[in-house]
Amino acid sequence: MNRGCVPAGAGWLIHALGLTANPLRRRLDRVAAAAVLGVLIMALTAVPLVAIAWGNAAYQAGQRAAAVAAATRHTVDAVVTGQPTTQVLAVSPDAQVTSHRAEVRWTGADGAPRVETVEVPPGSVVGSKMPLWVDTSERIVAAPPGESQARGSAFGVAFGAILAGEALCVVLIAGVLAIANGCAERAWHREWEIIEPKWTRQG
């Protein structure tokens, strides 16, 4: 008697689903094939739809965050008042980042002067002007996220969801086949225990 294991592959799926005549087809094959087909359909339809939905939600959240940030932040014209200093930071053995920092001054909304040491563009000299983002308390803040950032974040969320979803589907298919193979293995052993004594007596 042939050992009854459930193989993976399109050919097995077609035969197991009953799309072709196969006298050796078992109920286990049909159940396993139906489960695998269901997971494949989920991988091709549900996973992309969920990923798109998550990406859209991330994009909308990014747009709302950008709107809130834009409402509480504004730019001022800052003037470089100190000699810029250069600092080289090693982020890896083969990569370095150069940082330029200098003291800048600007006039706050209340008319009072403000002075801070910040990152300045390369090539800045004393007297150079640069835009600076501040909040309503004149604290230096990052610029509000732009459209490209919102789209990039949404794409990252959607792509990550697709990768996670497809990986989960692969694990589910592997699990279904492993369970089916285990059941087939046990069934084969039970059948062999019944048939072996008969063959032994006939021999």
N, C-alpha and C positions, 0 to 999 in steps of 0.2 A: 504494500500500500504506500502510495506517495505521501510524503510528509506535507501536511496542509498548512502552509504559511501564506500570509497575505502580502503580496509584493506591492511596491509603489510604481505607478506609471500610468500613462494615458491608456495603454492597451488594457491593463487590468481594470481600470475604471470603466471602460466601455463594456467589457465582458461582464464585470460584476453587476452593472446596472441592468443587465438583461437586454442590451441593445443588439447583441448577437446571440446566436444559438450556442449554448454551452451546457452539456449534460452534467458537467462536474461542478456547476455553480452551486454554492451553498448559501443558506440564509445569512450566514455570517458575512459572506462577501457582499451581499446586497446592503446589509446594515452599514458595514464599514464604508462602502462606496458612497452610500447616500450621505453619511456624515462628512466624508471628505469633500464631496460635491458641494454640500452646504457651506463648508468653510471656504472653499474656493470662490463661491458666489459672494460670500461676505467679503473676501479679500478684494474682489474686483468691483464691488458696488458699495457696500456699507463703509468700508475703511476709507476710500476716497471721499465719500460724502461727509463723514465725520471730520476728516482732516480739513476739508474746505470750510465746514461750519466753524471749527475751532480757529482756523486762520481768519475768517471774517470777524469772529468775536474778538480776536486779538487786535485786528486792525481797528475795529470800532473803539476798543478800550484805549488804544494808542492815540486815536484821534481825540478822544475826550480828555486824555491826560495832556495832550499838546495844547488843547484849547484852554484848559485850566492854567497851564504853565504860561501861556501867552498872555493871559489876563492878569497875571501877578508879576510879570517880569517885563523889563524894558531895557533898551540899550542906552548907554551914555558914551560920550566922546572922552576917552581917557588920554592923558598925555604922559609919555614916558619921562620921568624926572630923574631916574637913577641909571647909572651905567649898567647895561645888561650883563649878567654873568652866565657862563655856559657850563653845563654839567652833563657829562656823558654817563649814561646808565647802561650797564650790560644786562640785557634781558635774557641772553643765552650766550654760550661760547662763541657763536658766529653772528650774533646780532647785537647792535647797540642802538640806543635812543639818545638823541641829543636834546637837552632841555635848556631853554633860554628864559631866564627870569629877571625881572627888573621892578623897581618901584614905579608906580603910576599914580597919577592924581586926577581927580574929576570933581565936579561940583554936584552935590546932592540936590534932591528936589527942594530941600529947605534952604538952599543957597550956601550951605556950609561945605567947606572943602573936605574931600575924602582922600586918604592915601592908603594904598595896599601894595604888597609885592605879589605879582602875578606872573603867569606864563605870558611871554610876549612873542610875536612873530620873529622868525630869524631875520637878521639884518636891521632890527630896530636900533635906534640910537636915541640919545637924549633929545627930546623935543618931538619925537615921532608920535603920531596919533593912532589910536586903535579903538575899535568898538568894544565895549565891555557890557556884559549882561548883569543886571542887578535886580533884586526884588524890591518890594515896597519899603523895606527897611534899609535899603542901600547895601545889602550884603551881596557879594559876588556869587553868582549862580551860573549854572550851565545854560546854554541856549535851549529854548524849547525844542523838543524833537520835531523834525520836519516830516514831510510826506514820505520821503525815501526811507527814513528810519521806521516809520509806521509800517510801510510795505515790507521792509526787510524783516522786521519782527514778526509780522503776520506770516510771511513765507517760511521763516524758521519754525514757527509753531506748527504750520501745516505739514511741512516736510518731516518734522520730528514725529508728528502724529501718524503719518503714513508709514515711516520706518517702524515705529512701535507696533502699529496695527498689523502690518505685514509679518513682522517677526512673531507676533502672537499667533497669527494664522499658521505659520510654519510649525510652531510648537504644537498647536492643536492637531494639525494633520499628523505630525510625528507621534503624538500621544494616541490618536485614534488607531493608527497602524500598529503601534506597539501593543495596545490592548487587544486588537484583533488578532495579532500574531500570537499573543499569549493564550487567547481563547482557542485558537486553532491548534496550538501546540498541545494544550491539555486535552482537547477533543481527540487528537491523533493518538495520544498515549492511552486514553480510555478505549478507543477502538482496537488498538493493538493488543491491549490486555485481554480483550474478548477473543480476537482472532488468533493470536499466537498459540494458545493451547490447541486449537483445532488443527492448525498447520503442523504443529509438533506431532500430534497423534497420527495425522495422515502420512507424515514422513516415516 
